């Protein structure tokens, strides 16, 4: 089956799941109320799905490793640290915790500034290796996680419930204004990835081959890392941390599609991510009656899939 047909099938499946998710239970009496709740939620799912899958795909390209995701740079741990510090310093009734736009802006700003500082000090060195950057990200993530856990132990137990709400990615309480605010940075970032996709196709051949073909690999890596940082920061601040979702969607897309072109794979992984997230959220709401969040299931399945990929790679 050709890749174009597979993409068409995924597009139809995405539209079908979106129609079921939005339209189930609507009547002439309640459609205005339910649409006002479900449309922003659906749009947040689509934005998160596209951002996570596309950023994971290009991140694997620049690291030349198919089992890595941008979460290895410590963004999830930094997000939790920001939320913990805001709650610890200002309290659960403060402006920075209650106001969704202020909290969102603070989280995105801190994560982007951290990534810029990390990339600046790393690329100042003439002798650099992208895996050194990953190691620095792992260490920073561990430090951020330890600090967040330490502060969480000192928080008043009555206020800890506020922190629990942001520990796992959830689409149930996404604010509509945040969704529309996220459209601009995520749209521009996706446009950037689309424009650099041909160079990423060459980079997938290896750094030496790409350099010999005229690609400035260091400059390309810098630009892609900045774009990935913006996408991950915005999506994490919007819905919360999701660890393994990008790994699942990108790996499945590479198995389903024969093309190596990043433009094809970006579309394929994004559509697949939308299908999985929308169907997962529908399952959580209609079958499990909100007993858990979709990120818990994603992390469980993603963790098992990650171990499977490690074992398969080791066996091969």
N, C-alpha and C positions, 0 to 999 in steps of 0.2 A: 504493500500500500504506500502510495506517495505521501511525502510529508505534508503537502498542501491539503490532501484529503484528511489527514490526521488533525491538522490545525482546524479545519472546518468542523470536524466532529467535536473537538474540544470547545470551539466557539459556541456550537449549538448546545452542548451540554452545560456550558456556563450560563447561557441565556435561559435555558430550561430551569436550572437550579435557582437562578435569581428570580425567575417568575414564580416558582413554587414558594420560595422563601418570603417574597414580598406579598404575593397574592393569596396565600392560604388563609381562609377564614374571613376574607373581606366581604362586607355587604355594603349596600347603599347607605346604611345608617352609621357605619363605623369606619369607612374607608379613609376619611380625612385624618382621623386620629391615628390609626395604625400606620398609614403611609408616612406621617410626620415622624414616627419612631423608626420605622423599618428602612426607609430610604437612606438616611444618614448612616445607619448601621451597615447596610449593604455597601455603601460607598466606602466606608472605612475598611471593610473586609477586602474590597477590590484594591484599594490603595496599599494596604499592608501586604496583600498577596503579591502584587506587582513589585513593590519595593524590595521585599525580602528575597523573592526568587531572582530578580534581575541583579541585585547587588551580590548575591551568593554566586551566581553564574560567573560574573566578571571577576570576582575575587578569586575564584578557583583558577581562572585563566592566568592572572598575574602572579599567583603563587605556584602555578603548575601542579596543583594538588586537588584531586576531586573529592576529598573528604573534609575540606576546611570550609568554614563559613566566617563572615565578618565578626561574629560574636567572640571569636578568639582574641580580638583586640581589646576586649574588656568593656564594651559598651553597655551590656546588660548589667554588669556589676556596678558600673559608674552611675547608671540610671537609678539603681536601688540605693546607692550611696546618697545621691542628690535628694531623693524622696525622704530618706531617713534623716538627713541633716536638716532639711526644711521642717520636718515634724519635730525633731529634737530641739531645735533652736527656737522656732516660732510657735509651736503648738498646733493642735488640730483645728483651731478656730482662727488661725491667722489668714491674712490675705493671700500669701504664697501657697497655702494648702487648699483653701476653699475655691479661689478663683481659678478656673480651669485654664484660661488663656495665659495668666501669669505663670502658673505651674508648668504649662507646656513650653512657654517661651524660655523659662529658666532652664528646664531640662535640656532642650535642644541646644541652647547657647553653651552650656557647660560641656556637653558631649562634643560639639563641634570644635570648641576651643581646645579641649583636651586632644582631639585628633590632630588638629593643626599644630599644636605644640609638639606632639609626638613625632609627626612627620617632619617638622622643621629641624629638630635636633638630630633626627635620624639621617635625613638626606644632606645635612651639612658635612657629614663624613664622606670623603672621596671613596673609601672602600666600604661599601655597604652591601648587605645581602638581605633579601626580603624576609628570610627566615629568622634573622636577628630581630627584625621588627615584630614578627609574630611572637618570639620569645619575650620581648619587652611587653607586648600586649598581654600575654599570659600572666606575667609577674604583676603588672599593674592591675589586672582584673582580680588577682588573688588578694592584693592589698586593699582594693576597693571593697571587695566582699567581706574581708575581715573587719574593716572599719565599720561597714554597715551593720554587721552582726553585733559588734561591740556596742554601738550606739543603740541598736534595737533592744539590747538587754537593759539599757538604762531608761528607756521610754516608759512612761506610765502605762500600765496594762490596759487602762481604759482607752488610751489613744492608740494602742497597738493595732486595734481593729482597722484603723484608717490605713495603716501601713500594709496590712494584709491584702487590702483591695488592689494594691498596685504590684504585688509580688508576682502575679500571674497575668498573662495577657488576656484581656477580656474585651469583647465588643458590646457588652450589655449596657455599659454606662458611658459610651463615647458621646461627647458633645458635638452637635451639628456644626457649630462655629469652628471647632478645631478641625473637623473634616475638611471644610471648605478652605480653611487657612493652610492646610497641608497640601492642597492641590498644586499650589504654585511651585514650592521647592521640589516636590516629587516629580512634577511634570517637567520642569527644567532639567532635573537630574536624568530622567529617563531620555529626554531629547539628547543630552550629552552622550549617554551610552550608545544611543542609536547612531550618532555621528562618528563615534570612535570605533564602532563595531568592526569595520574592515581591518583596522590596525590590530584589533584584538584577535581577529582570525589569524593574522600573521604571527602574533605573539604566541599563540597556542603551539606553534611549531618549535618553540624554544627561544631563549634569549639570544643565543648566538646566531641562529638562522634569521630571526627577526632583524637583528642588527645588520647582518650582511645584506638584507633586503631593503635597507634604508630606513628602518623604524627606529626612532629615538626611544629606546625601551625605558630608560630612566625617567624621561619626561612623561611618557605615557603612563608609567606606573604611578607617578606622583598625581597626575590628573585623575586617574581612575580611583585611586585611594581617597582623594578628596570627595569625589562624587559618591562613592560608596559610603563614606562617613556621613554625608548629608542625608542620604536615603535611610540609613540605619538609625541615625539620630531622630529623624522626624517620625519614622514608623514606630520606633520604640517608645517615644514620648506620647504618641497617639494612642496606642493600644496596649503597650507594656512589652516586657521581654518575651521573645519566642526563640528558643535555643536552636532546635533542630529542623525547623520547618523548611528553611532554604535548602538544607542538605537533602531532604526527602524529595522536594519538587524538582530540583536540578538533576539529581541522580536518575529519577524516573524519566525526566524529559530526555536525557542523554540516551537512555536505554530504548525509549520509544521512537526517537527520531534519528535518522541516519546522517543528517546534515551536520557539518561542523561550523556553519556560519552562525555568528552570534545573533544576528537579527532574527533568524529563524528560531534559535533556541530561546531568545528572550521572550518572543511571542508564545512559544510552546510552553515554557516553564511558567509564565505568567497566567496563561489560561488554565493550566493544570492546577496551579496554586489557587486560583479563584474557585474552581470546581471543588477542590478538597476543603477549602476553608468554609465556603458557603454550605456545603453538605454537612460538614462537621458542626457548624453553628446551628443548623437546622436540627441535627440529631440531638445536640445538647438541649435545645429549647423544647422540642416536641416529644422526644423519647425519654430523656433523662430529667426533664422538668427543672432545668437550671441547677441540678445537684452538683455540678462541677463546671469548670471553665474549659474551653476548647484547648487552651495551651497545655493543660495537664495531660490530655490525651496525646497531643502533638509531641510533647517531651517524652512520654512513655514510648510511643511508637518510634519516634526519631532516635531515641537512645538505643533501642533494640536494632534498628536499621543501621545505625552507626557501627555497632559491634559486628553486625553481619558484614558490612563493607570492609572493616578492618581484618576480619578473619578471612574473607575471600581474597583480599589483596595479599595477605601473608601466605595463603596456600598457593596462590599463583606465583 
